Amino acid sequence: MIKKTILEEVLAKAMSSGADFAEIYAENTRSNVIHMIDGKIDAITDNTICGVGIRAFLGVRCVSASTTDLSREGLLRCAASVADVIGDKPTQLDIHLTGRIFPDIHPVKIVPDTAKKTTKIDLRKAGYFSAKNYHEDIAQVSANLLDVDHNIMIANSEGLFTTDRQIRTRMTISAVASKNGENQSGYAGPGRRMGLELFDMISPESIGTEAARSAIVNLNAGYCPAGKMTVAIENGFGGVIFHEACGHSLEATSVARNTSQMAGKLGQKIANEKVTAIDDGTIANAWGSMNIDDEGTPSQKKILIENGILKTYMIDKLNGRRMGMEANGSSRRQSFEYDPTSRMTNTYIAAGNDKNEDIISSIEYGLYAKKMGGGSVNPITGAFNFAVSEGYIVRNGKICEPVRAASLIGTGSEILQNIDMVGTDMETGQGMCGSSSGSIPTDVGQPLIRVSEITVGGR
């Protein structure tokens, strides 16, 4: 994107008032979204983002600026604006960048940006109509096909000069079922860090069918009773509870400032011994994976909790300085306009040894949360409230009638201790995670788990 000699000059300018570290992050991102509703293509959106973010550190101080002017003069002006704030000791530096090429562990077979629009529209239609035709009570379907081609370049004063290309593809379908004036919804949205070959693995028809199936189940469900009970949470997107209620508390973003419930607990037992939790950005073609993070650090597999013991945090460079710990490939940002910070990639509870049938049969009376929805979390206390988007009552060890309007209420520390059975069938689900450095793609996951007691909201 930018000549190496210019990058070296810009880094020197950013450090010219005494900074001890500087970084340039450049990106060129193209995205395409095809939206379909009411049987018609409603919109086709093409978007391009191109710009540079420049940061400088002085100890644990950070100053940053961004620009869309990629000329030498524009970049130097941006770097000068950083230098003017970060320090007051004139410094002359000779910075030499050495190119590094990191292995690409995410092969792409069909680059979406080069495919015909008609090919992508046909995929979208296949998913849409499989949902619309699933049942006579499906009243409306909304479908999106998203593909992103994200190209980044990172250079810093430690001599690093590297690039990465990240291609992601995702299909999302929402279905609304309607009967007797009542509406209920269902959703499916698989994605991967790959091209259109995604649909050789997961057919558009299966995505539409799953969204519609869930909507019909909810339309015919009664209301969930409220109270404390045993809950089994299914695999895949069920892992959103760990992601929100516990994962964010393990990011250095909050740990370094002592605003996390997990701060200062390394080496302590914070969960049931059956719980091992991992953040792994190295999974080939996974939605949240990276070859390098947004500071150029190679992605890593990090065991956060092992048999209930807190082992490490997710750490970026700046918060690593605050904590006296090394960055571990956890720095992420939505775009050049955001400062990066520690974030999750593919975060999941690892498979255990309990059989699914044993987990369900162990519940005399409780709730089976087949699908989880959205919710809210207080990152300081870990208190959460999550909707169950598809649930069933369990009686005498059997999954019985569907129920709706259920929610799970508790705290991260509480739920970690109360997970007392962990199944063998770990799966992941895809989502977008929002935090101080913007919205980024992340995987959540787990096998079927049992929570011995949790407050269930209902009627």
N, C-alpha and C positions, 0 to 999 in steps of 0.2 A: 504493500500500500504506500509506504513512505520509504525513501532512501535511507540506508543505514547511517550515512554521514550526517544527514539532517537530524535523525533521531539522537545521535551522539551530541550534536550541538544543542538540541532542545533540552536534553537531560542536564547538560552542564549549566544551561541557563536557569533551569528550575532549582538547581542547587547553589546558585551563585551568591546567595546570601547566608550560607552556612548550614543548609539542610544536610542530613547524614544519609538520606536515601531519596531517590526519585524514581518515578515509574511513568511510562506512557502506555496507554491502552487504546488501541485503534480498532474500530469495527466497521464492517460493511455487511449489513443484514438485509436479505430479501425475504419477504413473506407473502404468501398467497392464501386467501380464505375464500371458499365457495360456500355460500349460504343458500339453503333451500327451505321453503315453507309453503304450505298450502299447495303442494304439487308443482311449484314453479321455482326456478332459480331466482332468488330475490336479489342477490348481490354477489359480485366477484370483486374482491379487493386485493390489489397489489400494493405493497408498501416497501420502501427502501429506507434504511437508517444508515447514515454514514457520518462518523465523527470521531473525535479523540478526547479522552480524559487524561489529565496530567495530575499526579499527586506528588507531594514531597513530605517527608517525615523529618522531624527534629526531636529525637527521643520518642515520646508518645504523643507528640503533637502532630496533627495532619492537616495539611491545607491542599485543597483540590480545586480544579477548574476544568471546564470543557469547552470545546469549540467545534464548529462544523467547517471552519476555514482550514483546509489541509495544506495550504501553501506554506513555504518556509517562514514567511513573515508572520502569517497567522498563528502558526505553532509557537514561534518565539514569543509573540505577544501573550499567548496563553500561559506559557512557562514563566514569563516575567511577572504576570499577575500573581502566580503562586509564590515566586521568590520574594516579591515585595512584602508578603505577609508572614512567611514562615520564619525569617531570621533577619539579622542586621549586621552580619559579619561577612563582608565581601570575600568571596572565595573563587579561585580559578581552578578548574578541574579539567583533566584530560581523560575522557571516558572512551573506552574501547568496547564495542559490542561483539560478542561471539555468537554466531548462529547455532541454535540447537534444534534438532528435529526429533520430536518424541514419537514413539510408535503409535500408529492409528489402530485402535482395537475395535473400531466400529465401522466395518465395511458397509458400503452403500452400493446396491446393484442398480437401482433405477432412480436417478436424480429427479425429484419432482419438478424442479424449475425448468427442466428441458422436456418434460412430457407435454403432450397436446392437452389443451384445455378440455377438449371433448372427452379424453380419457379420464380425467379427473371428475368431470361432470357425470359421466356414466357410473363411476364408483359411488359418487354421492347419491345418485338416483337409486342405485341398487339398495343402499342402506335405508333411504327414505321410504321407498315403497314396501320394503319388507316389514317396516314398522307400521305403516299406514294400513296395510292389508292384513295385519296379524289378527285383528278382531273387529267386529262391527262397532264396538264401543270406543275404538280409538278415534278421537275427534280431531286431533291436530298433531302434527309432527314437525319438529324443527331440526335441521341437520346441517352440520358444518364439516368441511374438509379443510384442514390446515396443513400447510407445509412451510418450513422455515429453513433457510440456508444462511447460517450464521458464521461469518468469517472474522477472526480476531487476530491481532498482532500485539505482542507484549514486549516491551523493552524496559530494562531498568539499569540503575547505576551500578549494580553488581555485575554487569556485563551480559545479562541474559537478553537474547534476541530470538523470539520464536513466534510461530503462528499455529493456528488450528482452524479446522473447518468442521462445523457441527450442523448436520442435516437431521431434521426431525419431522415426523409425519404423524398426524392424529385425526381421527374421525370421532365426532361427538354427535349423539342423537338424543333428543328429548321427545318423549311421547306423552300426550295428555289423553286420558280415558275419561269419558263423560257418560253419566246415566242419571236420569231423574233430577237434573239440575246440579249434580255434584261432580266435581272434577278431581282427579288424582293423577300424579305424574310418575314417570319412570325415566331412567337415564342410563346411558352407557357411553364410555369415551376412551377407548384404548389408544395408546400412542407409543411410539418407539423412536430411538435415535437411529433411524434408517429411512430409506426412501419408500417408493410406492410398493416395494416388495412386501411391506407390512401386510398388504391385503392378500398375499399368498399364504400368510400365516393365520390371519383373522379375516374372515370374509365380511364385506359390508353387510350382507344379509344377516349374519349372526349378530352384528352390532344392533341393527334395527330391531330384530326379534327380541333381543334381551331388554331393550328399552321399553318396548311395548308390553312384554310379558310382565315386567315389574309394575307398570301402570295399571294393568288389569288386576293383578293381585291386590294392589292397594285400593282399587275401586270397590272391591268386594270384601274388604277387611273391616272388622269392627275396631273399636277404640281400645288401645292398650291400657290395662289397669296400672295404677301408680303404686310405688312402694319400693322398699329394699328387697332385692331378689338376686338369685344367681343368674348370670348372663353368659351365654356362649356367643362370641363374636367371630363371624366367618372370616376366611382368609382374604387376601387381596386388599381392597380399599378399606377393609376393617382396620388396617394398620394406621389409618388417619388419626386414631385416638393417640397412639404412641407418638406419632409425628408431632401433633399439636400440643398435647398435654405434657410430653416428656422431652421430645426431640429438641424443641426450641430452647428448653432449659439447659441443654447440653452444648449449645452454641456459645463460643467465646464472646460473641456480641453481648450477651447478658452476663456470662460468668465473670468476664474480666472486670465488670463494673459492680460485681456483687449484687446484681439484681435478679439472680436466678436461684430457685429453690435448690439447685444442685451445686452451687458454688461451695468450694472448700470440702467436698465430699469424696475426692479421689481416694480409692482404696477402701471405701466404706460399703457396707451392704445396703443397697437402696431398693432392692427388688427381691421378689421370691427367687430362690435358687434355680428355679426352672427357666428363668428369663435370661436369655442372651440377646442383646440388641446390637445391630451392626449398621454402620453407614458405609456404603461401598460404591464409590464412583467409577469403579473399574469393570463393572458388569457389561459385557459386550452388548451393544445396541439397546441398552436399557434407556428409558425415557430421561432419567436424571443423570446419566453417565457423562464423563468428560475424559479426554486424554490428559488435559491440563486444566487447572482451575483458572480463574480470571486474574491471578497474579503470576501465572506461568509455572506454578508448582505442580508436579505430576500428581494425578489423581491417586487416591489410596483407598484401601479397605481398612476401616477403623472399627475395632471391636469396642463399642462404647460401654456396654455392660456385659460382663461374663459371669454366668451362673449367679446373678444377683449383685455382683460387685462392680462398682463404677471404676472403669479402667482409664478412660480418656475423654477429652472433649473434642469438638470440631473447631479448628483454630485457623485464623487468617494471620497475616504478617503483623498488622498493627496491634491486634489484641494479643497476639503471641508476645509482643514486646511488653505489654502491660502485665502479662501473666508469667513472664520468664520461661515460656515454652515455645517450641518450634512449630511453625505452620505445618499443617498436614493435608494440604490439598483440598481445603474447604472454603476457599474464598470465591464468592459468586456475586454477580451483578446483573441486572436486567439489561443495561446498555451503558454506553460510554458516559451518559448523563448522571449515572449513579456512582457513588463510592462503593467499592466491594466490601463485603464483610463475611464472617463465617456463616455458612448456610448448609443445609442438608442436600444430599444428592439422591441416592436410593437408600432409604432408611427402613429397616424392618426388624421384627422379632424373628430370630432364627428358629428353624424347625426343631421340635422336641421329639419325645418318644411316645406320647399318648395317642391312642387310636381315636379317630373321629367318633366312632360309634360309642366308645367308652365315655367320651366327653359328654355327649348328649344323654346317654343312659344314666349318667351320674346325677342328672338334674331332676329332682322330684317335682319342683315347680319353678319356672323361671321364664326367661326370654331368650329366643334364638335370634340374634341380629344378623340377618343374612347380608344386608347391605347397609353401609353407613353413609350419612349425608354430611352436610356442613355443620359448623358450630362455632363457638367462641371460647377463647382461653385467656386467662390472666397469666402472662409469662412469669410474673414474679412469684405468685402463689401456686401456679399450676392448676388452679380451679378451672373446670371446663363444663360445657353443656353441649352435647352433640345430638343431632337428630338421627334417628334410625329410619332410613328411607325404605326398608323392607324388613319386617319382623314377624315372628311367629311365637305363640305361647308354647312352652314345653311342659307337658304333664307326664309324670311317671316315666320319664326317660324317653318320651316320644314327642316329635315335632308335630304340633296340632294346628289350630286355626291361625290364619294371618291376622295381624293387628297393625294399626297405623297410629300415627301421632305419638310414637314413643320417643323418648330421649334418654340419654345416659348422662348422669350428673355426678361429678366427683372431683378429685384432685389427682394430678399425675403421680405424686408419691404414694397415694392410697391405692390407685389401680395397679401400680407396679408390685406392691406387696400382695395384692389379692389375686393376681394371675397364678392359679394353682394347677392348671393343666394346660399343656401346649402340644398341639397336634404335629403331624409330620408333613403336611401338604402346604408348604409355604408358597404363596403367590403374591404378586404385586398389583397395585392399581396406580393409575396415573392422575396427576393433578398439577395445578399451578400454585406455588407457595408465595405469599406476599410477606415482605418484611422491609426493613429500612433500606435495603439495596434493590428494592423493586420486586417484580414478579418473575419467578424462575420455574422451569420444569423440574418436578421432583416425583420420584416413585415412593409410595408407601407400601408396606407389606407385612404379612404375618401368616402363620398357619391358623387353623381354627384354635381359639383359646377359650378357656373358661375363667371367668372372674367370679370368685366365690361369693362376693356380695358387692352390690353397687346400687345406688339410688336410680330407679327408673321413673322418669316423668311420664305421665299419661293422664287418663281420665278415670 
